[in-house]
Amino acid sequence: MPLETVIMYAVAAVLAATGATLLLMLTRPRPAGQVYAFRMIGIMALAGGTVLAMSATMMWQWSVEG
């Protein structure tokens, strides 16, 4: 596996973990501002991690084929 792919997977894992943590923090009562911020940042980080992991998978597959 190329180093670039490993780095992409690592960043994707950090983003996904951060997003999931922020969303899980919403299980306790929070002020309205924090709820809004945690939702927006959490969803965007989780989505970013997912997309980056998919991109890393495709890049890895393309590097193996060539």
C-alpha positions as CSV (number, residue, x, y, z in Angstrom):
1,M,0.0,0.0,0.0
2,P,1.5,3.4,-1.0
3,L,2.4,5.8,1.7
4,E,-0.1,8.4,0.3
5,T,-2.9,6.0,0.8
6,V,-1.9,5.2,4.4
7,I,-1.9,8.9,5.2
8,M,-5.3,9.4,3.6
9,Y,-6.7,6.6,5.7
10,A,-5.2,8.0,8.8
11,V,-6.7,11.5,8.2
12,A,-10.0,9.9,7.3
13,A,-10.0,8.0,10.6
14,V,-9.3,11.2,12.6
15,L,-12.0,13.1,10.8
16,A,-14.6,10.3,11.3
17,A,-13.6,9.9,14.9
18,T,-13.9,13.6,15.6
19,G,-17.3,13.8,13.9
20,A,-18.6,10.8,15.7
21,T,-17.4,12.1,19.0
22,L,-19.1,15.5,18.5
23,L,-22.3,13.8,17.5
24,L,-22.2,11.5,20.6
25,M,-21.6,14.5,22.8
26,L,-25.2,15.6,21.8
27,T,-26.6,12.9,24.0
28,R,-26.4,15.3,27.0
29,P,-28.2,18.6,27.2
30,R,-26.4,21.5,25.6
31,P,-27.1,25.1,24.9
32,A,-28.6,25.8,21.5
33,G,-25.4,27.2,20.1
34,Q,-23.4,24.2,21.0
35,V,-26.1,21.8,19.6
36,Y,-26.0,23.7,16.2
37,A,-22.2,23.8,16.1
38,F,-21.7,20.2,17.2
39,R,-24.3,19.0,14.6
40,M,-22.8,20.9,11.7
41,I,-19.1,20.2,12.5
42,G,-19.9,16.6,13.4
43,I,-21.8,15.8,10.3
44,M,-19.3,17.5,8.0
45,A,-16.3,15.8,9.7
46,L,-18.0,12.4,9.5
47,A,-18.9,12.9,5.8
48,G,-15.4,14.2,5.1
49,G,-13.8,11.1,6.7
50,T,-16.1,8.8,4.7
51,V,-15.4,10.5,1.4
52,L,-11.7,10.6,2.0
53,A,-11.7,6.9,2.9
54,M,-13.5,6.1,-0.3
55,S,-11.0,8.2,-2.3
56,A,-8.1,6.4,-0.6
57,T,-9.6,3.1,-1.5
58,M,-9.9,4.1,-5.1
59,M,-6.4,5.5,-5.2
60,W,-5.1,2.2,-3.7
61,Q,-7.0,0.1,-6.3
62,W,-5.7,2.3,-9.2
63,S,-2.1,2.0,-7.9
64,V,-2.4,-1.8,-7.7
65,E,-3.8,-2.1,-11.3
66,G,-1.1,0.0,-12.9
